[in-house]
Amino acid sequence: MTNTTDFLAPARLGRLDLPHHLVMAPLTRNRAEADGTPTDLMVKHYAQRASAGLIIGEAATPNAVGQTYPNITAIHTDRHVEGWRRVTQAVRAEGGRMFLQLQHGGRVSHPETTGLRPVAPSPVPLPETIFTSRGHQQAVVPREMSLDDIRTTAADFAAAARRAVEAGFEGVEVHSANGHLLHQFLAANTNRRTDAYGGPVERRVRFTVEVTEAVADAIGADRVGVRVSPGGTVNGIREDDTDTLYPALVARLKDLGLAYLHLVHADPATAWYRRIRTDWPGTLIGNPVLTDLTTEAVTRAAREMLAAGADLVALGRPFLANPDLVDRLRLGAPLNPVRDRYLMYVGGAAGYTDYPALHETGAQPSSDSIVALDGPRVA
């Protein structure tokens, strides 16, 4: 557990020495090629942000059926590996280091995008439309995963992790959050199974545990993190037992020797956060909720996160809009505003690689950069 609130002090993550405590959170922005291969634009985007203590690369799918939206990244072919290697080499050349998030969308998918019927723990459709290459369409009923599907998917995660290391990543993050496949197994409203993977929380956590174990066996536990979003409601998830679900999951994960546990929208005031921090023996990454994007707000959130026992602080939109975020916070300089119009589905450099660095704006350290944002979506 950290013993400092100085987020600019050096930090340690497993085998990695980090220059400070700030982590760039994974941010899906749909800038990959149609087959999921990273583009030149992505190489530039990540290299610009190499001053982050650690970059967690955006969600990459471990197999074709796991793809959520058009133009998201993947890591299940040789071409994907070559594309990602260009990214990691560019980041390393700038002094940075990367993990890659592995994400299977489960029911958050559509045949229009993948050519395949989505799979999920139970045949419960996403209760909203989903974006496809032909715009938003009604979600389809997913196919309930068989036991063979479950075993195969865990193996796909393990194979993807090996490919990620081959591509130059220091490790991977297993995505069990935000309403995607692993989270769908955790939540009772999306997991209506009556077999060994459904019912009581001890059975609903089993798939996340088995995927994590498979990935750890493939590349070493100290190269593996897990991301969870306790109480999260994204993508139609409803948890009625958060306070018992996550202690059960942590109990199964805590002895694996993992690199970290990553909490989305970590709120130290909640019972689940305090329980997880008490139970988790290793590195904890806290992703605070930010209702505005100012130097003062981000600085305060980072310090409070560390004071509440987090070891590292993950920030999303602040890094998206500020390729030199660390320098800006160190100097007390104003932050660029996020341009929501260019977040996803639009492609191109706008709102992705064209955010100016401080030396390009001529801005001076100030305290009057106040940008109101939609709090629940701010990473």
C-alpha positions as CSV (number, residue, x, y, z in Angstrom):
1,M,0.0,0.0,0.0
2,T,1.3,3.5,-0.8
3,N,2.5,5.7,2.0
4,T,2.5,9.0,0.1
5,T,0.0,11.4,-1.4
6,D,2.7,12.8,-3.8
7,F,1.5,11.4,-7.1
8,L,4.6,12.7,-8.8
9,A,7.0,10.6,-6.7
10,P,8.5,7.4,-8.2
11,A,6.4,4.2,-7.9
12,R,6.8,0.5,-8.3
13,L,4.6,-2.0,-10.1
14,G,5.8,-5.5,-10.0
15,R,9.0,-5.7,-12.0
16,L,8.5,-2.1,-13.3
17,D,9.9,1.1,-11.9
18,L,7.5,3.9,-12.7
19,P,8.5,7.6,-12.8
20,H,5.4,8.6,-10.8
21,H,1.9,7.3,-9.7
22,L,-0.2,8.4,-12.7
23,V,-1.5,5.7,-15.0
24,M,-3.3,6.4,-18.3
25,A,-6.5,4.4,-18.2
26,P,-7.7,2.3,-21.2
27,L,-9.7,4.5,-23.6
28,T,-11.5,2.9,-26.6
29,R,-11.6,5.4,-29.4
30,N,-12.4,3.4,-32.6
31,R,-9.3,4.4,-34.5
32,A,-8.1,1.0,-35.6
33,E,-8.5,-0.6,-39.0
34,A,-11.6,-2.6,-39.8
35,D,-9.9,-5.8,-38.8
36,G,-8.7,-4.4,-35.5
37,T,-5.1,-3.6,-36.4
38,P,-3.7,-0.4,-34.9
39,T,-3.1,2.5,-37.3
40,D,-0.4,5.1,-37.7
41,L,-2.7,7.5,-35.9
42,M,-2.7,5.2,-32.9
43,V,1.1,5.0,-32.9
44,K,1.2,8.8,-32.7
45,H,-1.5,9.0,-30.0
46,Y,0.2,6.7,-27.6
47,A,3.7,8.0,-28.2
48,Q,2.4,11.5,-27.4
49,R,1.3,10.2,-24.0
50,A,4.4,8.2,-23.1
51,S,5.1,10.3,-20.0
52,A,2.3,8.5,-18.2
53,G,3.8,6.2,-15.5
54,L,2.1,3.4,-17.2
55,I,-0.2,3.3,-20.3
56,I,-2.9,0.7,-20.3
57,G,-3.7,0.3,-23.9
58,E,-7.3,0.4,-25.0
59,A,-9.5,-2.8,-25.0
60,A,-8.3,-5.4,-27.6
61,T,-10.5,-8.4,-28.3
62,P,-9.1,-11.9,-27.9
63,N,-11.3,-13.4,-30.6
64,A,-13.6,-12.3,-33.4
65,V,-16.9,-12.9,-31.6
66,G,-15.7,-10.6,-28.8
67,Q,-15.6,-7.5,-30.9
68,T,-18.0,-4.8,-29.6
69,Y,-18.0,-1.9,-32.1
70,P,-16.5,-1.1,-35.5
71,N,-12.8,-0.2,-35.6
72,I,-11.8,-1.3,-32.2
73,T,-8.5,-3.1,-31.6
74,A,-7.9,-6.8,-31.5
75,I,-5.0,-9.1,-30.6
76,H,-5.7,-12.5,-32.1
77,T,-3.8,-12.5,-35.4
78,D,-0.2,-12.0,-36.5
79,R,-1.2,-8.7,-38.2
80,H,-2.6,-7.4,-34.9
81,V,0.7,-8.3,-33.2
82,E,2.7,-6.4,-35.8
83,G,0.4,-3.4,-35.5
84,W,0.6,-3.3,-31.7
85,R,4.4,-3.8,-31.8
86,R,4.7,-0.5,-33.7
87,V,2.8,1.2,-30.9
88,T,4.8,-0.3,-28.1
89,Q,8.1,0.5,-29.8
90,A,7.1,4.1,-30.3
91,V,6.1,4.4,-26.6
92,R,9.3,2.8,-25.5
93,A,11.3,5.1,-27.6
94,E,9.8,8.0,-25.7
95,G,10.6,6.4,-22.4
96,G,7.2,4.8,-21.7
97,R,5.8,1.4,-20.8
98,M,2.5,-0.3,-21.6
99,F,0.0,-3.0,-20.6
100,L,-2.8,-4.0,-22.9
101,Q,-6.4,-4.4,-21.8
102,L,-8.0,-7.7,-23.0
103,Q,-11.8,-7.3,-23.5
104,H,-14.5,-9.6,-24.8
105,G,-17.8,-7.8,-25.4
106,G,-20.2,-10.7,-24.8
107,R,-23.7,-9.4,-25.5
108,V,-22.3,-6.0,-26.3
109,S,-21.8,-6.9,-29.9
110,H,-23.8,-7.2,-33.1
111,P,-23.7,-9.5,-36.2
112,E,-23.6,-6.4,-38.4
113,T,-20.1,-5.8,-36.9
114,T,-18.7,-9.3,-36.5
115,G,-20.8,-11.5,-38.8
116,L,-21.4,-13.6,-35.8
117,R,-24.1,-14.0,-33.2
118,P,-23.0,-12.6,-29.8
119,V,-22.4,-15.0,-26.9
120,A,-23.1,-14.3,-23.3
121,P,-23.6,-16.2,-20.0
122,S,-27.4,-16.2,-20.6
123,P,-29.7,-15.3,-23.6
124,V,-30.4,-11.8,-22.1
125,P,-30.0,-9.0,-24.8
126,L,-28.5,-5.6,-24.2
127,P,-31.5,-3.4,-23.3
128,E,-30.5,-0.6,-25.7
129,T,-29.3,-0.1,-29.2
130,I,-25.7,-0.7,-30.2
131,F,-23.5,1.2,-32.6
132,T,-22.6,-0.7,-35.9
133,S,-21.1,0.3,-39.2
134,R,-24.7,1.1,-40.3
135,G,-25.4,3.3,-37.2
136,H,-27.2,2.3,-34.1
137,Q,-29.2,-0.9,-34.3
138,Q,-31.3,-2.9,-31.9
139,A,-29.3,-5.4,-29.9
140,V,-29.8,-9.1,-30.6
141,V,-30.4,-11.9,-28.2
142,P,-27.0,-13.5,-27.5
143,R,-26.4,-17.2,-27.6
144,E,-25.9,-18.8,-24.1
145,M,-22.3,-20.0,-23.8
146,S,-21.8,-23.7,-23.5
147,L,-19.2,-25.2,-21.2
148,D,-17.0,-25.7,-24.2
149,D,-17.5,-22.0,-25.2
150,I,-16.3,-21.0,-21.7
151,R,-13.2,-23.2,-21.8
152,T,-12.4,-22.0,-25.4
153,T,-12.8,-18.3,-24.4
154,A,-10.5,-18.6,-21.4
155,A,-7.9,-20.2,-23.8
156,D,-8.5,-17.3,-26.2
157,F,-7.7,-14.8,-23.5
158,A,-4.5,-16.8,-22.7
159,A,-3.4,-16.8,-26.3
160,A,-4.1,-13.1,-26.6
161,A,-2.0,-12.4,-23.6
162,R,0.9,-14.3,-25.2
163,R,0.5,-12.3,-28.3
164,A,0.5,-9.1,-26.3
165,V,3.8,-9.9,-24.7
166,E,5.1,-10.8,-28.2
167,A,3.9,-7.4,-29.4
168,G,6.0,-5.7,-26.7
169,F,3.6,-5.1,-23.9
170,E,4.9,-5.4,-20.3
171,G,1.7,-7.2,-19.4
172,V,-2.1,-7.3,-19.8
173,E,-5.2,-6.2,-18.0
174,V,-8.2,-8.7,-17.9
175,H,-11.3,-6.6,-18.3
176,S,-14.0,-7.7,-16.0
177,A,-15.9,-4.4,-15.8
178,N,-18.2,-2.0,-17.6
179,G,-20.8,-4.6,-18.6
180,H,-18.7,-6.7,-20.9
181,L,-18.5,-10.5,-21.0
182,L,-16.7,-11.2,-17.7
183,H,-18.9,-8.6,-15.9
184,Q,-22.0,-10.2,-17.4
185,F,-21.0,-13.4,-15.6
186,L,-20.6,-11.5,-12.3
187,A,-24.0,-9.7,-12.4
188,A,-27.1,-11.6,-11.6
189,N,-29.3,-9.7,-14.1
190,T,-27.2,-10.9,-17.0
191,N,-26.2,-14.3,-15.6
192,R,-29.2,-16.5,-15.1
193,R,-27.4,-19.8,-15.3
194,T,-28.1,-22.7,-13.0
195,D,-24.8,-24.6,-13.5
196,A,-21.4,-24.1,-11.9
197,Y,-21.1,-20.6,-13.4
198,G,-24.4,-19.1,-12.1
199,G,-26.4,-18.6,-9.0
200,P,-24.5,-17.7,-5.8
201,V,-21.7,-15.1,-6.0
202,E,-19.1,-17.9,-5.4
203,R,-20.2,-19.4,-8.8
204,R,-20.7,-16.2,-10.7
205,V,-17.1,-15.1,-10.0
206,R,-15.7,-18.4,-11.4
207,F,-15.4,-17.3,-15.0
208,T,-13.4,-14.2,-14.2
209,V,-11.2,-16.3,-12.0
210,E,-10.6,-19.0,-14.6
211,V,-9.8,-16.4,-17.3
212,T,-7.4,-14.7,-15.0
213,E,-5.7,-17.9,-14.0
214,A,-5.4,-18.9,-17.7
215,V,-3.8,-15.6,-18.5
216,A,-1.4,-15.8,-15.5
217,D,-0.4,-19.3,-16.5
218,A,0.4,-18.1,-20.0
219,I,2.6,-15.0,-19.2
220,G,3.2,-15.0,-15.5
221,A,0.9,-13.6,-12.8
222,D,3.2,-10.5,-12.2
223,R,2.3,-9.4,-15.8
224,V,-1.5,-9.6,-15.2
225,G,-3.9,-7.0,-13.8
226,V,-7.7,-7.2,-13.5
227,R,-10.1,-4.4,-13.9
228,V,-13.5,-4.3,-12.1
229,S,-16.3,-1.7,-11.8
230,P,-18.2,-2.5,-8.6
231,G,-21.7,-1.1,-8.6
232,G,-21.3,0.0,-12.3
233,T,-24.4,0.1,-14.5
234,V,-22.9,0.6,-17.9
235,N,-24.3,-1.6,-20.7
236,G,-27.4,-2.6,-18.7
237,I,-25.6,-4.2,-15.8
238,R,-27.4,-4.2,-12.4
239,E,-25.7,-5.5,-9.3
240,D,-27.9,-6.1,-6.2
241,D,-25.1,-7.7,-4.2
242,T,-22.0,-5.5,-4.8
243,D,-20.9,-5.7,-1.2
244,T,-20.7,-9.5,-1.3
245,L,-19.9,-10.1,-4.9
246,Y,-16.5,-8.3,-5.0
247,P,-15.2,-9.7,-1.6
248,A,-15.9,-13.1,-3.1
249,L,-14.0,-12.3,-6.3
250,V,-11.1,-10.7,-4.4
251,A,-10.9,-13.8,-2.1
252,R,-10.3,-16.0,-5.2
253,L,-7.8,-13.6,-6.9
254,K,-5.7,-12.3,-4.0
255,D,-3.4,-15.3,-3.8
256,L,-2.5,-15.4,-7.5
257,G,0.3,-12.9,-7.2
258,L,-1.2,-10.5,-9.8
259,A,0.3,-7.2,-10.8
260,Y,-2.7,-5.2,-9.7
261,L,-6.4,-4.8,-9.2
262,H,-7.9,-1.8,-11.0
263,L,-11.1,-0.2,-9.7
264,V,-13.3,1.9,-12.0
265,H,-14.8,5.0,-10.5
266,A,-13.3,4.2,-7.1
267,D,-15.0,6.1,-4.4
268,P,-13.2,5.8,-1.0
269,A,-16.5,6.7,0.7
270,T,-18.2,3.5,-0.4
271,A,-18.2,0.3,1.7
272,W,-17.1,-1.8,-1.3
273,Y,-13.9,0.3,-1.8
274,R,-12.9,0.1,1.9
275,R,-13.5,-3.6,1.9
276,I,-11.5,-4.2,-1.3
277,R,-8.6,-2.1,0.0
278,T,-8.6,-4.1,3.2
279,D,-8.8,-7.5,1.5
280,W,-6.5,-6.9,-1.5
281,P,-2.9,-7.5,-0.5
282,G,-1.3,-6.2,-3.6
283,T,-1.1,-3.1,-5.8
284,L,-4.5,-1.3,-6.1
285,I,-5.1,1.2,-9.0
286,G,-7.9,3.7,-8.3
287,N,-9.7,5.4,-11.1
288,P,-11.5,8.4,-9.4
289,V,-14.6,10.0,-10.6
290,L,-14.0,13.5,-12.0
291,T,-16.9,15.9,-12.4
292,D,-14.7,18.6,-14.0
293,L,-11.4,18.7,-15.7
294,T,-9.1,21.3,-14.1
295,T,-5.6,21.2,-12.8
296,E,-6.9,21.7,-9.3
297,A,-9.6,19.0,-9.5
298,V,-7.3,16.4,-11.0
299,T,-4.6,17.1,-8.5
300,R,-7.0,16.9,-5.6
301,A,-8.5,13.6,-6.9
302,A,-5.1,12.0,-7.3
303,R,-4.0,13.0,-3.8
304,E,-7.2,11.8,-2.3
305,M,-7.0,8.5,-4.1
306,L,-3.6,7.9,-2.7
307,A,-4.6,9.0,0.7
308,A,-7.4,6.4,0.6
309,G,-4.9,3.6,0.1
310,A,-4.6,3.3,-3.7
311,D,-1.1,2.7,-4.9
312,L,-1.6,4.2,-8.4
313,V,-4.1,6.6,-9.9
314,A,-5.7,5.9,-13.3
315,L,-6.9,8.9,-15.3
316,G,-8.7,8.7,-18.7
317,R,-10.0,12.0,-20.1
318,P,-7.2,14.1,-18.6
319,F,-4.7,12.1,-20.5
320,L,-6.9,12.0,-23.6
321,A,-7.0,15.8,-23.8
322,N,-3.5,16.5,-22.5
323,P,-0.7,14.5,-24.0
324,D,1.7,16.2,-21.5
325,L,-0.7,15.9,-18.5
326,V,2.1,15.1,-16.1
327,D,4.0,18.2,-16.9
328,R,0.9,20.3,-16.7
329,L,0.1,19.0,-13.2
330,R,3.7,19.4,-12.1
331,L,3.6,23.1,-13.2
332,G,0.1,23.8,-12.2
333,A,-0.7,24.7,-15.8
334,P,-4.3,24.8,-17.2
335,L,-5.7,21.7,-18.9
336,N,-7.1,21.4,-22.4
337,P,-10.8,20.9,-22.6
338,V,-12.1,17.5,-23.8
339,R,-14.0,17.7,-27.1
340,D,-16.8,15.2,-26.6
341,R,-17.8,15.4,-30.3
342,Y,-14.7,13.4,-31.3
343,L,-14.6,10.7,-28.6
344,M,-15.8,7.6,-30.5
345,Y,-17.1,6.4,-33.9
346,V,-15.8,9.4,-35.8
347,G,-12.2,8.4,-36.7
348,G,-9.5,10.8,-37.7
349,A,-7.0,13.0,-35.8
350,A,-9.5,15.5,-34.4
351,G,-9.9,15.0,-30.7
352,Y,-7.3,12.3,-30.8
353,T,-3.8,13.4,-31.8
354,D,-4.4,17.1,-32.3
355,Y,-4.6,18.1,-28.6
356,P,-1.8,20.7,-28.1
357,A,1.1,20.3,-25.7
358,L,1.7,23.1,-23.3
359,H,4.6,24.5,-25.2
360,E,2.4,24.7,-28.3
361,T,-0.2,26.9,-26.6
362,G,1.9,29.4,-24.8
363,A,-0.3,29.0,-21.8
364,Q,1.1,29.8,-18.4
365,P,0.4,28.1,-15.0
366,S,-3.0,29.1,-13.9
367,S,-5.9,28.1,-11.8
368,D,-8.8,29.3,-14.0
369,S,-9.1,26.4,-16.4
370,I,-12.6,25.1,-15.5
371,V,-14.3,22.7,-17.9
372,A,-17.7,21.2,-16.9
373,L,-18.0,17.6,-17.9
374,D,-20.7,14.9,-17.6
375,G,-19.4,13.4,-14.4
376,P,-20.6,9.7,-14.7
377,R,-18.7,9.3,-18.0
378,V,-15.4,10.9,-16.8
379,A,-12.6,8.4,-16.3
